[in-house]
Amino acid sequence: MAKRLVCRVADVPENGLKECEAEGGLKLVVANAGGEFFGFQASCPHQDVPLCEGLFDGSTLTCHMHLWQWDVRTGAPLGLAEAPLQRYPIAREGDALYLGGESGALDVGELFNGLNSSTLEKLVSLARRERHPAGAVLYRPGDPAEDFFVLDSGRIEFLVGRGEHAAPAGFMLKKGEVFGWAALLEGYAARIASARCLEEASLLRINGKAALRVLESDPASGFVVMRRLAALIARYLATSGAK
Amino acid sequence: MRIQVNARNRGYEFEALPGERVLYAGLRAGIDLPYECATGTCGTCKAKLLSGRVKDRWADAPGRKFVKPQAAEFLMCQCAAEDALTLEVSKFVYPVEPGVCVPQTCGGTLRNLRPLTHDVLGFALELERPRDFDAGQFVLLAPEGMAGYRAYSMCNYERGGRHLEFVVKRKADGAFSQWLFGANREGASLDTFGPLGKATFDPGLGKNLLCIAGGSGIAGMMSILARATASGYFERHNGRLFFGVRAMRDAFFLRELTEFGRHNVEITLALSDEEIPEKARQDWPGLRFERGLVHEVAKRRMAGNYQNVRAYVAGPPPAVDAAIRVLLLDARLTTDNIRYDKFS
């Protein structure tokens, strides 16, 4: 595919933001962090407010509407934000900025975004992309918990309990979110819920043991991932105000 | 009517009364559904309808611009269930914390209506029964028979009381303010739903207070300062209030603010549209006066004084946005220490 021009370097003020439309029609917001350029989805994942109206101090991007914040280097959520930003790598050539490819679900995802690139590549090589039709069941209670999943598109419903007693857990996932993470934990060999596609879904399936071996070979990244996993689990366990 | 809400972390089930707005039914059941204005403006309470039918009680709500009807989205604060519903809310939702006042409907009688300026009225509400609220919260008010609620912050603080104090600014397009200004309403009956709002203060906070208010946004600050001074908060912590109005003729509560000033709170009146009249300084020696927009006045005064600060901001949206910009970029406060209400 031909290089897609985003804008001129001079269009984005130092430590400022600029909404651009790349060739081919993709809208994005470009942040200039002291001469380094980062591209993100143009509007806030919360309420579609244009992020170019937000606040940017050179490292943290804040949506002015409800003060959701992100790390401009990774798109990872900070503070009150409940979802990451889709990141679009930006390449600079001379006085112009181009799209440097789209980041995949793994790199957007809350567990793995911003990791050391060689570790991320190894994880990507473990991932199998799968498409499932609406109604497909990914796993049931008691199934072996060998793989975990990263959602790319579609909606997944989770049910806890069996048979007639099954009740919706009510989880709702966004792009890049991880489920079936029991596969990354010691001592949780079996599923405790069932996961079913509410609409056609695209996801990445990754073997938990293989992913752990990659993370063990890069303990710095592994530590980051485990911290995020702990925070993620705590968030689901937490009651009011404990987020 | 049974309502099932699927949030990002878990599911909830609750019952709604016929015609009751989904948001209010959920909050009443102690489920902290997302909302901000609760009156159809901000769009924060949008949800996606998975099954069932809703009746939109205010199809022209300004907050509708945030929802995509083709994606079955709707505002929980304006829609009532027609039958059993299943919804999706794309946020983390938790039960309300123990000790937080769960909102309820309650009737009340309008009392002590009085002009505070040429276009601001003060009034009180005597509730049917005692209710708790936190300092800085608001309630929704609707005159009997009038469709739709308006949100007003309490100006006082009283635990388990039946007496709420409010201010209201006359607005040409505001149905409630037109109603209130239109005739003698002393003794009129109102419906209330509340308390609501998370820009609350509790003396256990342990931080220095910075309050920035534009116009009638002063209401919630009065409640916060009442709570704080009554508990001797400012013997241990700094307190500063910046109150922005256009000119002296728009200022009110100056006697009450002077009283707060005696409890170690620094009170600054920011006048945006006129030079400070010498008479104002003479009449109100306990207050500071400065010329300028309230966020600029606060920024000048606060420079270098942001240690361990919790900020509260309220007023018209442009004033709130400008103040938040100062608090994030200049003061470098973390977002959990900026609490705000935008009135629109």
Interface residues (C-beta under 8 A of the other chain):
Chain A: Q47 D48 L55 D57 T62 H64 H66 L67 Q69 G79 L80 E82 E157 A167 P168 A169 G170 F171 M172 L173 K174 R235 Y236 A238 T239 S240 G241 A242 K243
Chain B: Q4 V5 N6 A7 R8 N9 R10 G11 Y12 D32 E36 G43 T44 K46 F66 E88 V89 S90 K91 F92 Y94 P95 V96 E97 V100 D321 I324 R325 L328 L329 T334 T335 D336 I338
